[in-house]
């Protein structure tokens, strides 16, 4: 008699497929909820790197949809593969990104394949390289006058200690021209990298906020042909100010906390709008 060595081998023996088959390195977690008219899978990237996966969901003959909780948007995932009683769906998750894959509507075989069909990259319309006019808050000990950034930088590498140790909000402003005559694509603003979060205005209209990768917003309704104005308000944490104050005489320190685990030599946190900032047509 041969004994089975694992639950995986046991389930295979009785032809029981996983509810959601994922990479075995434990980098992706999932949850599953059954409702009257839908099967909902919550999929979460537990790493600080982008993950391209193709999970097998134990459901068949239904159309996969991607629901994004950060924006409230839903889109059809046109690329998938029916495998008997499972459906394999190519997915791309940004660092620490989570998403819900929902199955509601009856469907047949998919025509499209590959992750690029479910996550179109889009084409770059323009990259906003600068100069950027950046207004810090002098009440938070930032520079009083606007600062010109010819290129975007991480605040922590600035030679100006008012920026290097700054904690608070800074407003980035830039004017740019756009040629979108005849174009019907969806226009997305991609901030590249930003720490820790940002709110965006396009031509005076509030477009929304971002606080997790991939730091993108739909600005189709706000963008226009010709001249445009963009304002990005970025806020970071208090860590860099706590560290900066440890470099000052105690009488000049304006921040405090009951338990301060930082000292003058602690590494600074990445802060500000780092970019690159691009407008994409999808």
Backbone as a ProteinNet text record, in pm:
[ID]
protein_1_A
[PRIMARY]
XXXXXXXXXXXXXXXXXXXXXXXXXXXXXXXXXXXXXXXXXXXXXXXXXXXXXXXXXXXXXXXXXXXXXXXXXXXXXXXXXXXXXXXXXXXXXXXXXXXXXXXXXXXXXXXXXXXXXXXXXXXXXXXXXXXXXXXXXXXXXXXXXXXXXXXXXXXXXXXXXXXXXXXXXXXXXXXXXXXXXXXXXXXXXXXXXXXXXXXXXXXXXXXXXXXXXXXXXXXXXXXXXXXXXXXXXXXXXXXXXXXXXXXXXXXXXXXXXXXXXXXXXXXXXXXXXXXXXXXXXX
[TERTIARY]
85.2	0	88.8	52.2	127.3	46.3	109.8	43.7	67.1	-35.4	-23.1	50.1	141.6	233	183.4	81.3	37.7	-109.6	-168.7	-308.9	-326.4	-224.5	-231.2	-243.8	-164.2	-168.1	-301.7	-353.4	-481.9	-595.1	-598.4	-703.4	-694.8	-572.7	-555.1	-608.7	-590.1	-635.3	-787.4	-857.5	-1004.1	-1059.3	-966.1	-1003.6	-1073.4	-1023.2	-1075.1	-980.1	-1022.9	-935	-942.3	-835.7	-836.3	-943.4	-993.6	-1090.4	-1027.8	-900.2	-825.6	-679.7	-630.6	-493.2	-400.3	-305.7	-215.9	-71.7	26.4	166.5	192.1	277.9	300.7	397.7	449.8	545.7	478	344.6	268	272.6	302.8	310.5	174	76.1	-58.5	-157.1	-245	-349.7	-486.3	-586.3	-718.8	-826.5	-944.6	-1065.3	-1177.8	-1279.8	-1388.3	-1522	-1613.6	-1748.3	-1849.4	-1945.7	-2053	-2179.1	-2234.8	-2360.9	-2465.2	-2585.6	-2694	-2666.1	-2614.6	-2594.6	-2449.2	-2355	-2215.5	-2119.5	-2002.7	-1889.3	-1783.1	-1740.2	-1647.7	-1518	-1407.6	-1275	-1195	-1143.6	-1056	-912.5	-830.1	-692.8	-597.6	-496.2	-409.2	-261.5	-187.3	-41.8	24.7	93.3	154.2	300.3	346.5	486.5	499.9	623.8	652.1	695.1	661.4	694.6	569	569.2	458.7	455.7	336.1	320.4	229.2	275.3	192.4	159.2	31.6	-12.3	-126.6	-160	-272.5	-346.4	-421.1	-491.1	-601.2	-617.5	-728.6	-840.4	-952.9	-1068.3	-1161.3	-1211.4	-1298.5	-1439.9	-1452.2	-1580.8	-1569.4	-1678.1	-1671.4	-1789.9	-1768.2	-1872.3	-1928.2	-1846	-1887.8	-1776.4	-1820.3	-1730.2	-1658.1	-1523.4	-1453.3	-1458.8	-1483.5	-1484.5	-1386.4	-1321	-1228.3	-1293.8	-1307.8	-1365.6	-1254.7	-1240	-1133.5	-1193.8	-1163	-1222	-1168.7	-1049.5	-992.2	-1059.7	-1117.6	-1182.6	-1332.7	-1378	-1517.1	-1546.2	-1441	-1460.3	-1467.8	-1540.5	-1548	-1519	-1441.3	-1417.9	-1419.6	-1459.5	-1458.4	-1313.2	-1278.6	-1149.1	-1169.3	-1132.2	-1166.4	-1082.5	-964.7	-876.6	-889.2	-925.5	-935	-934.7	-922.6	-917.5	-1004.1	-1101	-1187.7	-1116.7	-1109.3	-1042.3	-1135.4	-1232.3	-1325.1	-1406.7	-1382.3	-1458.5	-1381.8	-1279.1	-1206.6	-1191	-1161.2	-1133.3	-1001.1	-904.6	-774.5	-779.2	-741.4	-750.4	-613.5	-551.1	-424.3	-445.5	-361.9	-377.4	-241.7	-246.9	-128.1	-159.7	-83.9	-104.9	16.6	-5.7	102.2	147.4	259.8	304.9	194.3	163.3	63.7	-77.8	-101.3	-234.1	-329.7	-454.8	-561.6	-671.6	-742.7	-853.2	-953.8	-1075.7	-1180.8	-1210.5	-1211	-1251	-1390.3	-1485.6	-1626.1	-1676.7	-1747.5	-1809	-1960.4	-2030.5	-2175.6	-2249.3	-2197	-2272.1	-2219.4	-2311.7	-2277.5	-2201.5	-2097	-2018.5	-1963.7	-1905.6	-1842.2	-1691.4	-1627	-1481.5	-1436.3	-1319.7	-1264.2	-1188.1	-1191.7	-1116.1	-975.1	-961.7	-832.4	-758	-625.9	-541.7	-431.4	-372.3	-257.1	-293.3	-202.1	-226.2	-238.9	-173	-178	-318.8	-401.9	-540	-625.2	-594.8	-669.4	-616.9	-489.7	-427	-351.9	-424.9	-357.5	-267.2	-145.3	-47.6	-79.5	-139.7	-165.4	-40.4	-57.5	56.4	76	199.9	232.1	194.2	110.6	73.9	176.7	210.3	309.9	364.6	493.5	554.5	580.5	534.2	546.5	679.1	780	916.3	951.5	871.5	903.3	937.5	970.2	987.6	854.9	863.6	750.7	765	655.9	652.2	592.5	672.1	631.8	621.3	503.9	479.5	469.3	567.9	564.1	489.8	465.1	393.2	495	509	607.4	567.8	437	393.2	442.3	477.1	534.8	686.2	743.8	887.9	942.3	856.4	902.2	944.2	1004	1042.1	921.6	942.6	832.9	793.6	893.2	866.4	858.9	786.4	779.8	919	935.3	1061.5	1041	1137.3	1129.4	1209.7	1140.9	1206.3	1216.8	1338.1	1354.7	1323	1356.1	1317.7	1265.8	1181.7	1125.4	1230.7	1233.9	1329.6	1259.6	1323.1	1282.2	1326.7	1235.2	1270.3	1390.2	1406.5	1510.2	1651.6	1667.3	1801.2	1828.9	1735	1753.6	1865.3	1940.5	2045.3	1986.9	1859.7	1790.3	1723.2	1768.7	1714.1	1566.9	1518	1375.6	1290.8	1352.4	1285.1	1321.1	1447	1495.7	1420.4	1395.4	1328.8	1182.6	1129.3	992.7	890.5	789.8	673.4	548.7	461.5	340.7	296.2	227.1	173.1	252.7	276.1	339.4	257.2	234.2	155.2	247.7	237.2	311.9	222.1	272.1	194.5	275.1	205.7	270.2	165.7	204.8	121.6	178.6	90.7	137.5	36.1	83.4	-3.5	-23.6	-142	-177.8	-246	-202	-265.1	-347.8	-477.2	-564.9	-675.1	-653.8	-756	-777.7	-902.6	-937.2	-916.6	-856.1	-830.9	-954.4	-984.6	-1100.4	-1062.1	-930.9	-887.7	-927.6	-931.1	-941.8	-808.3	-810.4	-688.3	-661.5	-545.1	-506.6	-385.3	-388.6	-272.2	-198.6	-73.2	10.9	118.4	115.1	212.4	343.8	355.1	478.9	492.6	564.4	580.7	554.9	481.7	452.5	446.5	501.3	501.3	463.1	354.1	285.9	151.6	88.6	-39.5	-56	-152.5	-168.9	-313.7	-349.7	-476.4	-444.7	-532.4	-502.1	-615.7	-577.8	-671.7	-624.5	-716.2	-686.7	-774.6	-711.7	-785	-886.7	-845.1	-928.7	-1032.6	-1044.9	-1142.7	-1074.2	-1136	-1078.9	-1094.2	-981.9	-983	-986.5	-944.1	-943.3	-810.3	-798.5	-676.9	-618.1	-488.4	-419.3	-333.5	-328.1	-247.7	-184.8	-212.2	-152.4	-109.4	-10.9	21.6	-104	-129.3	-31.9	-38.4	-98.7	-101.8	-152.6	-266.6	-327.2	-467.6	-506.2	-640.7	-692.1	-820.1	-885.5	-914.2	-857.1	-877	-940.6	-1006.7	-1062.1	-1155.8	-1243.1	-1344.3	-1284.7	-1165.3	-1109.1	-1002	-939.6	-832.3	-891.6	-815.3	-866.6	-755.1	-795.7	-701.7	-631.7	-500.7	-425.4	-371.3	-383.7	-324.6	-401.7	-328.1	-386.9	-306.4	-372.8	-308.3	-326.4	-218.5	-221	-166.8	-241.8	-198	-203.4	-91.9	-83.2	-39.8	-127.2	-94.9	-47.5	77.2	139.5	161.5	129.8	153.7	235.9	334.1	413.3	384.2	459.3	437.7	521.3	510.2	585.7	725.1	761.7	888	1008.6	1014.7	1133.4	1149.2	1038.4	1048.3	1095.7	1048.6	1095.9	1245.7	1294.1	1437.8	1514.1	1462	1529.5	1541.7	1438.4	1442.7	1545.5	1580.9	1684.3	1822.5	1834.6	1960.2	1968.5	1863.6	1859.3	1879.2	1922.4	1925.3	1785.9	1776.1	1647.5	1549.1	1600.4	1513.4	1447.5	1502.3	1449.6	1361.8	1344.9	1265	1116.4	1042.3	900.9	808.6	864.8	783.9	821.5	725.6	751.4	648.7	678.5	582.3	621	526.1	554	667.4	670.2	777.7	833.9	956	1019.1	1129.2	1104.4	1201.8	1305.8	1298.3	1392	1498.4	1616.8	1724	1781.4	1882.9	1937.3	1994.7	2033.2	2094.7	1997.6	1872.5	1775.3	1757.2	1736.8	1716.6	1586.3	1592.1	1473.4	1381.1	1252.3	1155	1147.1	1127.4	1104.8	980.4	990.7	880.7	869.1	746.1	722	678	662.5	627.2	756.2	773.5	898.9	885	765.1	738.3	794.6	808.4	773.9	622.5	581.3	439.9	408.4	316.5	282.5	130.7	89.8	-50.3	-55.8	-140.2	-149.1	-283.7	-284	-406.5	-432	-547.6	-576.4	-698.7
-119.4	0	124.5	221.6	347.3	456.8	527.9	637.4	768.4	850	981.3	1076.1	1156.4	1236.7	1376.7	1423.1	1561.7	1575.2	1683.6	1711.6	1737.1	1799.3	1826.5	1695.5	1596.2	1467.1	1396.3	1415	1354.1	1412.2	1544.6	1610.1	1571.1	1557.9	1517.8	1376.8	1293.2	1154	1145.9	1232.2	1229.8	1333.3	1390.7	1485.9	1609.4	1659.5	1782.5	1897.5	1989.7	2099.6	2212.2	2292.8	2403.8	2507.1	2574.8	2682.5	2792.8	2821.5	2919.7	2876.8	2832.1	2784.2	2901.4	2925.5	3039.7	2992.8	3084.6	3045.7	2987.1	2886.8	2816.4	2887	3003.6	3074.9	3164.1	3154.5	3226.8	3378.6	3423.2	3567.7	3629.5	3546.2	3593.2	3522.3	3600.9	3544.3	3569.3	3491	3512.1	3480.6	3534.1	3501	3479.9	3405.3	3372.9	3384.9	3455.7	3469.1	3433.3	3351	3313.4	3392.7	3459.9	3531.1	3466.6	3515.1	3452.8	3449.7	3560.7	3570.1	3595.4	3572.2	3603.3	3523.6	3495.3	3439.9	3548.8	3583.6	3695.5	3643.9	3667.8	3630.7	3758.3	3769.7	3880.7	3830.6	3895.7	3851.8	3962.4	3927.6	4028.3	3993.9	4089.7	4076.7	4113.9	4020.4	4043	4086.8	4122.2	4159	4304.7	4353.8	4491.3	4496.6	4392.2	4387.4	4354.6	4402.4	4369.7	4219.2	4161.6	4018.8	3993.9	3911.2	3867.1	3720.6	3691.5	3557.5	3512.5	3385.1	3330.8	3232.6	3284.3	3195.1	3115	2991.1	2906.6	2915.8	2975.5	2985.8	2866.6	2807.5	2690.8	2733.8	2778.5	2821	2814.9	2789.9	2776	2844.4	2877.7	2931.9	3065.1	3140.8	3275.4	3376.1	3499.4	3606	3667.3	3669.7	3737.5	3889.5	3956.7	4103.4	4147.5	4258.9	4313.9	4433.8	4427.6	4536.5	4599.5	4731.8	4805.3	4887.5	4850.3	4918.9	5060.7	5090.3	5224.2	5328.8	5287.5	5381.6	5355.9	5235.5	5198.9	5154.5	5140.7	5103.5	4952.2	4910.2	4769.7	4759.2	4657.5	4634.3	4485	4452.2	4314.2	4272.6	4150.7	4092.8	4001.6	4046.9	3972.6	3848	3840.6	3726	3628.6	3506	3400.5	3266.8	3158.7	3025.9	2930.2	2871.5	2773.1	2637.7	2578.3	2448.6	2353.7	2300.4	2210.7	2284.5	2254.4	2321.9	2437.3	2489.1	2606.3	2709.6	2833.5	2942.2	3007.3	3008.1	3071.6	3214.5	3310.5	3452.4	3517.5	3566.2	3638.4	3769.4	3793.9	3912.1	3979	4109.5	4188.1	4269.8	4247.7	4318.3	4402.9	4531.3	4620.9	4582.9	4636.7	4605.7	4629.6	4527.8	4530.6	4559.3	4547.4	4575.3	4459.3	4492.9	4394.3	4426.8	4323	4342.4	4230.3	4255.9	4154.1	4107	3975.4	3915.1	3855.8	3906.5	3869.8	3794	3684.3	3605	3612.1	3672.5	3688.4	3637.5	3670.3	3648.5	3526.3	3452.7	3335.3	3378.4	3303.5	3336.9	3208.8	3222.7	3109.6	3123.8	3067.4	3073.4	3214.6	3251.6	3384.4	3384.6	3497.4	3513.1	3561.1	3651.4	3710.1	3626.7	3638.6	3569	3663.8	3632.1	3708.5	3822.9	3853.1	3955.8	4093.7	4116.3	4248.3	4282	4181.4	4207.3	4252.7	4202.2	4241.1	4370.4	4400.7	4519.9	4595.3	4661.8	4735.4	4844.4	4850.2	4947.2	5089.3	5102.7	5236.5	5293.2	5399.3	5464.6	5602.7	5639.6	5767.9	5882.5	5971.7	6091.7	6201.6	6220	6320.8	6288.7	6317.7	6308.3	6450	6477.5	6612.2	6621.5	6672.1	6669	6791.9	6894.9	7013.1	7130.7	7245.1	7264.2	7262.4	7218.5	7215	7327.3	7396.9	7498.5	7435	7427.1	7353.4	7449.3	7452.1	7538.2	7451.9	7468.5	7401.1	7489.6	7437.2	7509.8	7564.9	7695.4	7756	7736.4	7719.3	7693.3	7557.7	7470.3	7340.4	7340.7	7461.1	7483.3	7444.6	7455.4	7439.7	7573.7	7577.7	7703.8	7796.6	7924.7	8021.5	8047.9	8064.2	8094.5	7966.7	7971.8	7853.9	7810.6	7681	7622.2	7564.3	7585.8	7531.9	7402.3	7294.3	7165.9	7146.6	7155.2	7129.4	6983.9	6895.9	6755.4	6712.2	6611.6	6563.5	6489.1	6515.4	6449.3	6400.6	6305.2	6260	6366.6	6414.5	6521.5	6484.7	6359.1	6320.2	6338.4	6357.1	6378.2	6525.8	6613.2	6756.5	6811.3	6907.6	6974.6	7080.7	7115.8	7213.5	7139.7	7166.3	7092.7	7124	7239.5	7269.4	7174	7116.4	7018.1	6877.2	6855.3	6722.3	6665.9	6750.4	6704.8	6748.4	6794.7	6847.1	6736.9	6765	6678.4	6765	6730.8	6810.6	6799.1	6903.2	6903.6	6997.7	6955.6	7041.5	7034.1	7149.9	7158.3	7170.2	7073.9	7075.5	7132.1	7231.2	7292.1	7291.7	7260.9	7263.7	7296.1	7374.6	7400.7	7319.9	7265.6	7187.3	7194.5	7165.6	7163.3	7020.1	6995.7	6860	6862.6	6774.4	6758.5	6630.4	6644.6	6526.9	6536.3	6618.9	6633.4	6499.3	6458.4	6334.2	6209	6222	6104.3	6072.5	5944.4	5901.3	5808.7	5799.8	5710.5	5764.4	5672.7	5711	5770.5	5885.7	5953.2	5927	5870.7	5837.4	5918.5	5970.6	6037.2	5936	5912	5816.9	5895.3	5890.2	5965.9	5892.5	5771.3	5696.6	5650.7	5727.5	5697.1	5823.8	5809.6	5922.5	5871.1	5949.8	5909.8	6027.7	6019.8	5893.8	5890.6	6004.7	6009.3	6144.4	6151.3	6274.8	6296.2	6424.6	6464.4	6544	6531.1	6585.8	6673.8	6789.8	6879.5	6901.2	6891.6	6917.3	7031.3	7140.7	7259.4	7304.6	7299.2	7345.5	7246.5	7132.7	7030.7	6919.6	6881.6	6775.8	6641.7	6572.4	6444.5	6325.7	6344.8	6235.1	6222.2	6118.9	6096.6	5959.5	5947.4	5818.9	5796.8	5671.6	5639.9	5501.7	5429.8	5298.4	5285.3	5198	5172.2	5121.4	5155	5207.1	5359	5430.7	5576.9	5633.9	5583.1	5630.4	5683.8	5782.9	5838.4	5863.9	5846.9	5878.3	6028.8	6098.7	6244	6280.1	6182.8	6203	6323.1	6338.3	6445	6583.2	6590.3	6717.5	6772.4	6683.9	6726.2	6792.3	6877.7	6946.8	6968.3	6997	7029.7	7161.8	7166.7	7289.6	7298.5	7419.3	7443.4	7378.9	7321.2	7257.3	7293.6	7288.4	7313.5	7191.5	7152.6	7036.4	7076.7	7040.1	7061.1	6927.4	6894.3	6769.8	6804	6779.2	6803.6	6673.2	6674.6	6554.2	6573.1	6471.1	6474.8	6352.3	6373.1	6259.5	6238.7	6150.5	6122.8	6218.2	6204.4	6289.4	6235.3	6121.7	6057.2	6146.3	6207.9	6286.6	6408.9	6468.9	6582.7	6536.4	6422.9	6369.9	6343.9	6291.2	6265.4	6397.2	6491.7	6619.9	6695.1	6687.8	6759	6700.2	6573.7	6514.2	6571.5	6640.6	6706.5	6847.8	6895	7030.1	7026.1	7136.9	7144.7	7118.4	7060.2	7019.2	7135	7254.6	7371.1	7413.1	7368.4	7407.2	7299.1	7188.5	7080.1	7110.3	7108.6	7144.3	7022.6	6904.8	6783.1	6692.8	6613	6516.3	6404.8	6293.7	6184.4	6104.3	6038.5	5968.3	5866.8	5794.5	5699.1	5727.9	5778	5813.8	5713.2	5628.7	5525.7	5574.9	5705.6	5760.6	5843.8	5848	5934.7	6012.1	6092.4	6179.4	6102.1	5977.8	5897.9	5798.9	5801.6	5709.7	5741.5	5639.8	5665.9	5740.2	5838.3	5915.7	5834.3	5863.1	5797.4	5868.7	5791.5	5849	5937.2	6058	6154.1	6235.2	6280.5	6369.9	6299	6379.3	6329.1	6293.3	6166.6	6118.6	6091.4	6054.2	6037.5	5908.4	5904.9	6009.8	6027.8	6150.4	6181.1	6181.3	6095.6	6082.4	6081.6	6119.7	6107.1	5998.4	5898.9	5782.4	5778.7	5731.1	5704.2	5555	5512.1	5368.7	5333.9
0	0	0	-85.1	-90.9	-24.3	70.6	139.5	64.4	60.3	-3.8	90.2	32.3	114.1	144.9	77.3	97.8	66.5	115.8	84.4	-64.3	-125.9	-269.9	-347.7	-307.4	-374.1	-347.4	-226.9	-191.7	-274.7	-284.7	-363.2	-511.2	-561.9	-701.4	-723.6	-622.4	-632.2	-646.3	-576.2	-581.5	-680.3	-762	-867.2	-810.3	-696.9	-636	-668.1	-751.8	-793.5	-691.3	-678.5	-583.8	-619.1	-518.8	-541.3	-625.2	-598.4	-677.7	-676.8	-789.4	-798.7	-827.1	-735.1	-740.9	-731.2	-754.7	-738.3	-599.4	-592.3	-466.7	-373.6	-414.3	-328.3	-224.5	-215.6	-113.6	-131.9	-253.6	-278.7	-305.8	-342	-373.1	-281.4	-217.4	-132.7	-196.6	-155.3	-212.7	-109.1	-135.5	-61.5	-160.8	-122.6	-214.9	-142.4	-205.6	-152	-259.9	-224.3	-316.7	-283.6	-385	-370.2	-461.6	-454.3	-529.5	-678.7	-731.1	-875.2	-913.6	-822.4	-853.9	-767	-823.4	-749.9	-745.1	-624.5	-606.5	-546.3	-617.6	-569.4	-541	-420.6	-383.3	-392.4	-478	-502.8	-460.1	-380.4	-320.3	-340.4	-395.1	-410.2	-277.9	-216.7	-86	-94.9	-213.9	-233.5	-276.6	-273	-316.7	-462.6	-539.7	-681.5	-763.3	-888.5	-977.2	-1001.9	-1001.4	-1022.8	-1142.9	-1235.3	-1348	-1323.9	-1309.2	-1270.2	-1361.3	-1352.5	-1428.3	-1338.2	-1241.2	-1148.4	-1218	-1171.2	-1216	-1112.8	-1151.8	-1062.8	-1086.4	-978.6	-990.8	-1027.1	-1149.2	-1204.4	-1355.6	-1422.3	-1568.3	-1634.5	-1760.8	-1848.8	-1801.1	-1728.6	-1689	-1718.7	-1750.4	-1791.1	-1670.2	-1668.5	-1559.5	-1573.8	-1461.3	-1455.2	-1346.8	-1368.8	-1269.3	-1201.4	-1070.6	-991.3	-908.4	-922.9	-855.2	-741.9	-617.6	-501.9	-484.8	-535	-516.1	-604.1	-716.7	-807.7	-822.3	-785.4	-806.5	-949.3	-1031.2	-1171.2	-1187.5	-1290.5	-1328.9	-1477.4	-1514.9	-1656.4	-1685.8	-1808	-1855.4	-1880.1	-1841.2	-1874	-1995.4	-2114.3	-2235.9	-2259.7	-2193.8	-2213.8	-2097.2	-2127.2	-2026.5	-2099.2	-2024.3	-2084.4	-2004.3	-2071.4	-2007.5	-2004.6	-1885	-1868.9	-1793.8	-1863	-1795.6	-1692	-1563.9	-1458.1	-1394.3	-1462.8	-1413.3	-1525.2	-1482.9	-1576.5	-1536.6	-1628.1	-1604.4	-1657	-1572.4	-1608.6	-1592.6	-1700.3	-1687.4	-1610.7	-1509	-1425.1	-1402.2	-1383.2	-1349.4	-1224.7	-1118.6	-993.5	-961	-935.9	-894.3	-753.1	-705.3	-569.1	-466.1	-386.8	-280.6	-331	-460.1	-514.2	-487.8	-465	-451.2	-551.6	-592.5	-686.3	-668	-712.9	-707.8	-849.3	-866.3	-993.8	-972.7	-1049.7	-1030.3	-1152.3	-1129	-1235.3	-1217.4	-1317.1	-1307.6	-1430.7	-1549.1	-1673	-1748.2	-1805	-1883.3	-2009.2	-2043.5	-2161.7	-2223.2	-2341.9	-2408.3	-2406.5	-2505.8	-2513.8	-2549	-2497.3	-2524.2	-2655.6	-2723.7	-2848.2	-2817.7	-2718.6	-2686.2	-2583	-2586	-2489.5	-2443	-2328.3	-2280.7	-2188.8	-2097.2	-1996.4	-2058	-2173.5	-2236.8	-2285.3	-2311.5	-2352.1	-2234	-2114.5	-1994.8	-1933.5	-1957.7	-1899.9	-2009.2	-2100	-2207.8	-2152.3	-2204.8	-2153.4	-2196.8	-2312.3	-2362.7	-2427.9	-2499.7	-2564.1	-2503.6	-2492	-2430.7	-2523.8	-2473.8	-2548.6	-2523.4	-2396.2	-2360.2	-2221.9	-2203	-2070.9	-2020.9	-1899.7	-1843.6	-1768.9	-1836.5	-1783.4	-1699.6	-1703.5	-1625.9	-1715.1	-1654.2	-1508.8	-1432.2	-1305.6	-1214.3	-1112.2	-1087.7	-982.5	-857.9	-751.3	-631.8	-513.1	-451.8	-335.3	-209.9	-119.5	9.6	109.5	227.7	333.2	432.3	434.3	524.6	670.6	698.4	835.3	885.5	791.6	826.3	804.2	801.9	788	650.1	550.7	413.7	357	237.9	174.7	159.5	186.4	178	33.6	-54	-194.7	-277	-388.9	-475.2	-521	-533.4	-577.9	-717.8	-805.5	-940.9	-947.7	-982.5	-1006.4	-1157.9	-1211.2	-1354.6	-1387.5	-1293.9	-1303	-1166.4	-1164.3	-1038.4	-957.7	-826.2	-738.5	-611.3	-547.4	-414.8	-314.6	-230.7	-136.6	-49.4	-16.8	78.4	24.3	-108.9	-163.7	-190.1	-154	-176.5	-88.6	-141.3	-63.3	29	9	92.1	208.2	330.7	445.1	469.1	419.5	431.6	347.1	244	160	205.1	234.2	272.7	392.3	493.2	615.1	621.8	508.7	507.5	528.4	609.2	624.3	614.3	521.3	498.8	354.4	307	171.1	82.5	-40.8	-141	-269.3	-331.6	-454	-575	-666	-792	-900.9	-975	-1083	-1212	-1320.9	-1452	-1557.8	-1657.6	-1775.5	-1891.7	-1973.3	-2087.4	-2199.8	-2319	-2436.8	-2482.3	-2538.2	-2577.8	-2713.8	-2801.2	-2932.3	-2929.2	-2909.1	-2903.5	-3008.6	-3110.2	-3214.2	-3284.3	-3290.7	-3357.9	-3275.3	-3156.6	-3073.1	-2988.8	-2977.4	-2900.8	-2785.7	-2758.3	-2650.4	-2513.1	-2419.1	-2279.2	-2237.4	-2171.3	-2130.2	-1982.3	-1955.3	-1819.2	-1778.4	-1655.6	-1597.4	-1511.2	-1542.8	-1470.1	-1396.7	-1262.1	-1182.6	-1164.9	-1212.7	-1194.6	-1051	-970.3	-828.1	-747.6	-636.6	-548.4	-405.2	-312.3	-171	-82.1	-3.9	16	-58.2	-80.2	-151	-217.8	-310.1	-386.6	-426.9	-444	-504.2	-630	-731.8	-863.6	-912	-969.4	-1036.5	-1179.2	-1275.5	-1415.8	-1462	-1504.5	-1548.4	-1444.1	-1318.3	-1208.1	-1160.7	-1225.4	-1186.3	-1107.9	-997.2	-914	-983.3	-1003.9	-1074.8	-980.9	-855.3	-759.6	-689	-608	-530.2	-557.1	-532.2	-546	-421.6	-378	-260.1	-268.3	-378.7	-399.1	-544.9	-573.4	-714.5	-784.4	-908.9	-1001.2	-1018.6	-927.3	-926.2	-1059	-1105.6	-1230.5	-1206.1	-1288.2	-1283.4	-1424.3	-1442.5	-1570.1	-1574.6	-1672.2	-1683.2	-1817.8	-1879.2	-2013.2	-2019.2	-1919.6	-1922.5	-1895.8	-1839.4	-1795.8	-1888.9	-1964.5	-2053.4	-2176.8	-2241.2	-2359.2	-2461.2	-2580.9	-2686.8	-2655.8	-2678.8	-2655.1	-2514.1	-2453.5	-2322.3	-2207.6	-2113.9	-1996.7	-1872	-1757.3	-1628.8	-1539.2	-1475	-1385.9	-1249.4	-1144.8	-1006.5	-933.3	-868.8	-792.4	-650.6	-553.3	-412.8	-350.2	-304.9	-249.8	-100.4	-22.7	121.9	160.1	248.9	298.3	446.8	510.6	652.7	737.7	871.3	964.3	993.7	936.6	972.1	944.6	826.9	792.1	881.2	922.5	1014.3	1151.9	1199.2	1327.7	1324.5	1211	1197.6	1188.6	1109.2	1094.2	1224.6	1307.5	1435	1530.1	1511.1	1596.3	1565.7	1452.8	1417.5	1475.5	1541.3	1597.3	1747.8	1804.7	1951.5	2006.8	2121.6	2177.3	2187.9	2214.9	2230.4	2099.1	1985.3	1854.2	1791.2	1857.6	1802.4	1821.1	1713.2	1718	1708.9	1689.5	1684.5	1801.3	1843.1	1949.6	1940.3	2000.4	2013.8	2138	2200.9	2327	2315	2201.9	2177.2	2039	2034.7	1907.8	1877	1776.6	1741.8	1642.3	1606.8	1508.8	1577	1514.6	1561.6	1444	1469.3	1365.7	1247.4	1269.2	1162.7	1098.3	1137	1076.8	927.9	843.4	700	675.7	587.5	552.6	462.3	472.1	385.8	251.4	145.3	13.5	18.3	-39.6	-31	-159.3	-185.7	-297.3	-424	-528.2	-660.7	-733.4	-762.6	-820.1	-969	-1011.3	-1153.2	-1211.2	-1346.1	-1442.2	-1455.8	-1484.8	-1502.3	-1650.8	-1690.8	-1831.7	-1849.6	-1968.8	-2009.5	-2114.9	-2090.4	-2176.8	-2247.5	-2369	-2441.5	-2444.8	-2397.2	-2388.9	-2474.1
[MASK]
++++++++++++++++++++++++++++++++++++++++++++++++++++++++++++++++++++++++++++++++++++++++++++++++++++++++++++++++++++++++++++++++++++++++++++++++++++++++++++++++++++++++++++++++++++++++++++++++++++++++++++++++++++++++++++++++++++++++++++++++++++++++++++++++++++++++++++++++++++++++++

